[in-house]
Amino acid sequence: QAVQSINGHSNMSAEEFTNMVFQKIDVNNDGELTLEEFINGVEGDEDLMELITKNFDLSNVLKVIQNG
């Protein structure tokens, strides 16, 4: 609920989002993402880049703060 209220862009739960990211970019399937895996994975996947960009858009956080 917190992820959804912060980003305002996705119908995915935080768990679904995390699972999707790991499926796409955990290249060695060890259940952990190194910074290198994350960067390479996001740079190599246009859809994931767009989703990440939207999910980390903090403009909705500022609206929540402004509106109390």
C-alpha positions, 0 to 999 in steps of 0.5 A: 500500500505504501509503494502504491500511494507513493508512486501513484502509477502502478497497480503492482504490489511491492512484492509483485514489483520486486519479483518482476525485477528479480526475474528480469535482472538477477542474471546469476539467479542467486536471489541477490542484486548487485549494483552492477546487475541492477544498472545493467538490467535496467539499462538493457530493458526499456520497459523496466527503465520506464517502470523504475522511472515511474516508480521512483517519481517522488512528485506524489510524495511531495503532494502528500507532504504538502497536503498534510 
